[in-house]
Amino acid sequence: MYHELHFIWSHEASELTLELLADWLQENQSLGWEDRGAASGERRTEMLGATHWAVYFDEKQSASELMKDAQIFSAALPHPPDQVNYQAIEEQDWTEPFKAYFHAKRVAPCWWVAPPWEQERAELRTGEHLLIIEPGMAFGTGLHESTQLCLKMLPDCVAPAARVIDIGAGSGILSIAAVKLGAHQAVAIEIDPQAEENLRLNLSLNAVTKNVCVYIGGADQAGAVTAPLVVCNMLMSRFRPIANAASAMVEQNGALLLSGCVENERDQTTRLLEELGFIVENTGQINEWIGFYARKA
């Protein structure tokens, strides 16, 4: 059994509010969360809100303490949620809700994403690739705009037979994509040990296990591994503390592909990249989400 908390706003919650919530979830060892908001286009439930995060916790944690802590935390937010709800879910039912909404879909030029039960539905054209992703408690089903930005920009970034480092790998989707584009090796770095099983399963489903090295731990603990391309798909509140470690992994004249920045963070992120010694050569945008391709000077 898992504990499931729902944070629901009738309006669209601010980026600051969601960053604070994400920080609280990490501090309280959340297993993961989903964006079920009416604006996300990813999922619809009976508890619709403009912003709706469903959050999962291990059964070992006390339900009453979780709710108490969640309510205290929520009340202190700049814009508190209109509802904080709780329900218990059975572990064996974890993937079932996904089957109602996670279908084969073209998510970016040359990319289809599909769960294992719908991979035959992908209508691949010449030059297109299929990413088979088993939904789990890890970020990266390919449905979020920041992931789609990476997939859209990645074909112009990956050099044949090169190494790619994927920081915050989540489900492994970007490591898999890099290998399918010709990278001889991807290094998938993921700080959350709960994501490892799902990540390795997805590598197997896409037949790239031998080409992807998985490291469970922080980017600042990964050692002296470097690559001509480093990919980071994460909120800027997650990237800033590891920015120096990520920069150190980029080889001279190499590049950083960064996604997870929203429109009002564009200038701040550009300045941060410049301070790290990068020159922004290209950007992409889907709705409010922005991706940066920056060359190390």
C-alpha positions in Angstrom: 0.0 0.0 0.0 1.1 3.6 -0.7 -0.1 6.9 0.8 -1.4 9.3 -1.8 -1.8 13.0 -1.0 -3.5 15.5 -3.4 -2.6 19.2 -3.5 -5.3 21.0 -5.5 -5.6 24.6 -6.5 -8.6 26.0 -8.3 -6.2 28.4 -10.1 -2.8 27.8 -11.7 -0.2 27.7 -8.9 2.9 29.8 -9.3 6.2 28.4 -10.2 7.6 29.5 -6.8 4.8 27.6 -5.0 5.5 24.4 -7.0 9.2 24.7 -6.3 8.6 25.0 -2.6 6.2 22.0 -2.8 8.8 20.0 -4.7 11.5 20.9 -2.1 9.1 19.8 0.7 8.4 16.5 -1.1 12.1 15.7 -1.4 12.7 16.6 2.2 9.9 14.2 3.3 11.1 11.4 1.1 8.2 11.3 -1.4 8.3 8.4 -3.8 7.2 10.6 -6.7 4.3 12.7 -7.9 2.1 13.3 -10.9 0.7 16.5 -12.4 -3.0 15.8 -12.8 -4.0 19.4 -13.4 -6.7 20.4 -15.8 -4.1 22.5 -17.7 -1.6 19.7 -18.0 -3.4 17.6 -20.6 -1.8 14.5 -19.0 -4.6 13.1 -16.8 -8.1 13.7 -15.8 -9.6 12.6 -12.4 -12.7 13.3 -10.4 -10.7 15.9 -8.4 -10.0 18.4 -11.1 -8.2 21.6 -10.4 -6.2 24.1 -12.5 -3.2 22.7 -10.6 -3.4 19.3 -9.1 -0.4 17.3 -7.8 -0.9 13.7 -6.7 2.0 12.7 -4.4 3.1 9.3 -3.2 4.7 8.2 0.1 5.8 4.8 1.4 3.3 3.0 3.7 5.9 3.0 6.5 5.2 6.7 7.0 2.3 7.6 9.2 -0.8 8.8 7.3 -1.9 11.0 10.1 1.5 12.6 10.5 1.8 13.1 6.7 -1.6 14.9 6.6 -0.7 17.0 9.6 2.7 18.0 8.1 1.2 18.6 4.7 -1.5 20.9 6.1 1.0 22.9 8.2 3.3 23.2 5.2 0.5 24.2 2.8 -0.8 26.9 5.1 2.6 28.6 5.0 2.8 28.6 1.2 2.6 32.0 -0.7 -0.6 30.6 -2.3 -2.0 27.7 -0.3 -3.8 25.0 -2.1 -7.6 25.0 -1.9 -7.6 21.3 -0.9 -5.2 18.8 0.6 -6.7 15.3 0.4 -5.5 11.8 1.4 -6.2 8.3 0.1 -4.6 4.9 0.4 -3.8 3.0 -2.7 -2.8 -0.6 -3.2 0.7 -1.2 -4.5 -0.5 -3.6 -7.1 -2.7 -1.0 -8.6 0.1 1.5 -9.2 0.3 1.2 -13.0 -3.4 0.7 -13.6 -4.4 4.4 -13.5 -1.8 5.1 -16.2 -3.4 2.8 -18.6 -6.4 5.0 -18.8 -4.4 8.0 -20.1 -0.9 6.9 -21.2 -1.1 6.0 -24.8 1.3 5.8 -27.8 1.9 9.4 -28.8 4.2 11.4 -31.1 5.7 13.8 -28.6 8.3 15.6 -30.7 9.7 15.5 -34.3 11.1 12.0 -34.9 10.0 10.7 -31.5 7.1 8.5 -30.4 6.6 7.4 -26.7 4.5 4.4 -25.8 4.0 2.2 -22.8 4.8 -1.5 -23.4 1.1 -2.4 -23.8 0.7 0.1 -26.7 4.0 0.0 -28.5 2.4 -1.6 -31.6 0.2 1.5 -32.0 3.1 3.8 -32.7 2.8 4.9 -36.3 6.5 5.3 -37.1 7.6 7.0 -40.2 11.0 6.8 -41.8 13.6 8.3 -39.5 11.4 8.2 -36.4 12.3 6.5 -33.1 10.1 4.7 -30.5 10.8 5.1 -26.8 9.1 2.4 -24.7 8.5 3.7 -21.2 6.9 1.8 -18.4 5.3 4.3 -16.1 6.6 4.3 -12.6 7.4 6.6 -9.7 10.0 8.4 -11.8 9.9 11.6 -13.9 10.0 11.2 -17.7 7.0 9.6 -19.5 7.6 12.1 -22.3 4.4 13.9 -21.7 5.8 16.9 -19.9 6.9 19.9 -22.0 10.4 20.1 -20.5 11.0 16.5 -21.6 9.6 17.1 -25.0 11.9 20.1 -25.4 14.9 17.9 -24.7 13.7 15.3 -27.2 13.1 18.0 -29.8 16.6 19.5 -29.4 18.5 16.3 -28.8 18.9 15.2 -32.5 21.0 18.3 -33.2 23.1 17.8 -30.1 24.3 14.2 -30.0 27.5 13.4 -31.9 27.7 9.9 -33.4 29.7 7.4 -31.2 30.0 10.0 -28.4 29.2 9.8 -24.7 26.2 11.7 -23.2 25.7 12.3 -19.5 22.0 12.5 -18.4 21.7 14.2 -14.9 18.4 13.6 -13.2 17.7 10.7 -15.5 14.4 9.7 -13.9 12.8 7.0 -16.1 15.9 7.0 -18.3 14.0 8.4 -21.3 16.7 10.9 -22.4 19.6 8.4 -22.0 17.6 5.9 -24.1 17.0 8.6 -26.7 20.7 9.6 -26.8 21.7 6.0 -27.5 19.0 5.6 -30.2 20.5 8.7 -31.9 23.9 7.1 -32.0 25.7 7.8 -28.7 27.9 4.9 -27.9 27.3 5.4 -24.2 25.0 7.3 -21.9 25.7 7.8 -18.2 22.3 8.1 -16.4 22.7 9.9 -13.0 19.7 9.7 -10.7 19.7 10.8 -7.1 16.5 9.0 -6.1 17.1 5.3 -5.4 13.4 4.6 -5.8 13.7 5.4 -9.5 16.4 2.8 -10.2 14.2 -0.2 -10.8 12.0 1.6 -13.2 15.0 3.2 -15.0 16.7 -0.2 -15.5 13.4 -1.7 -16.7 13.1 1.0 -19.4 16.6 0.4 -20.5 15.8 -3.3 -21.0 12.5 -2.6 -22.8 14.5 -0.4 -25.3 17.4 -2.9 -25.6 20.0 -0.3 -24.6 21.1 -1.8 -21.2 24.7 -2.4 -22.5 25.0 1.2 -23.6 23.8 3.0 -20.5 25.8 3.2 -17.2 23.5 3.9 -14.3 24.8 5.9 -11.3 22.4 6.3 -8.3 23.6 9.4 -6.3 24.1 13.1 -6.7 25.8 14.7 -9.6 28.3 16.2 -7.2 29.2 12.6 -6.1 29.6 11.0 -9.5 33.3 11.4 -9.8 35.3 12.7 -12.7 33.1 11.5 -15.5 32.9 13.9 -18.5 31.3 14.0 -21.9 30.9 16.3 -24.9 27.2 16.6 -24.1 25.5 16.8 -20.7 21.7 16.9 -20.5 19.8 18.2 -17.4 16.0 18.1 -17.4 14.9 19.4 -14.0 13.4 22.4 -12.3 15.9 25.3 -11.9 15.6 25.0 -8.1 17.1 21.5 -8.6 19.7 22.6 -11.1 21.2 25.6 -9.3 22.7 23.6 -6.4 24.4 21.2 -8.8 25.3 23.7 -11.5 29.0 23.7 -10.8 29.1 19.9 -10.8 27.2 19.7 -14.0 29.4 22.3 -15.7 32.5 20.3 -14.6 31.2 17.2 -16.5 31.0 19.1 -19.8 34.2 18.7 -21.8 35.9 21.8 -23.2 34.0 23.0 -26.3 31.3 20.6 -25.2 27.7 21.6 -24.6 25.0 21.6 -21.9 21.3 20.9 -22.9 19.2 22.3 -20.1 15.5 22.1 -19.8 13.1 22.8 -16.9 13.3 26.6 -16.9 10.1 28.7 -17.1 9.7 32.0 -18.9 10.2 34.2 -15.9 13.5 32.4 -15.2 14.9 32.9 -18.6 17.2 35.9 -17.9 18.4 34.5 -14.5 19.2 31.1 -16.1 21.0 32.8 -19.0 23.2 34.7 -16.5 23.9 31.6 -14.6 25.1 29.8 -17.7 27.3 32.7 -18.6 28.8 32.7 -15.1 29.6 29.0 -15.5 31.5 29.8 -18.8 28.8 28.8 -21.3 27.6 30.7 -24.4 23.9 30.1 -25.2 23.7 29.1 -28.8 20.1 28.0 -29.1 16.9 28.0 -27.2 13.5 26.2 -27.6 10.2 26.8 -26.0 6.9 24.9 -25.5 4.3 26.9 -23.7 6.0 28.4 -20.6 8.9 25.9 -20.6 12.3 26.8 -22.1 15.3 24.7 -23.1 18.8 26.0 -23.6 21.7 24.6 -25.7 24.8 26.2 -24.3 28.4 25.7 -25.5 31.3 25.7 -23.0 33.7 28.4 -24.0 
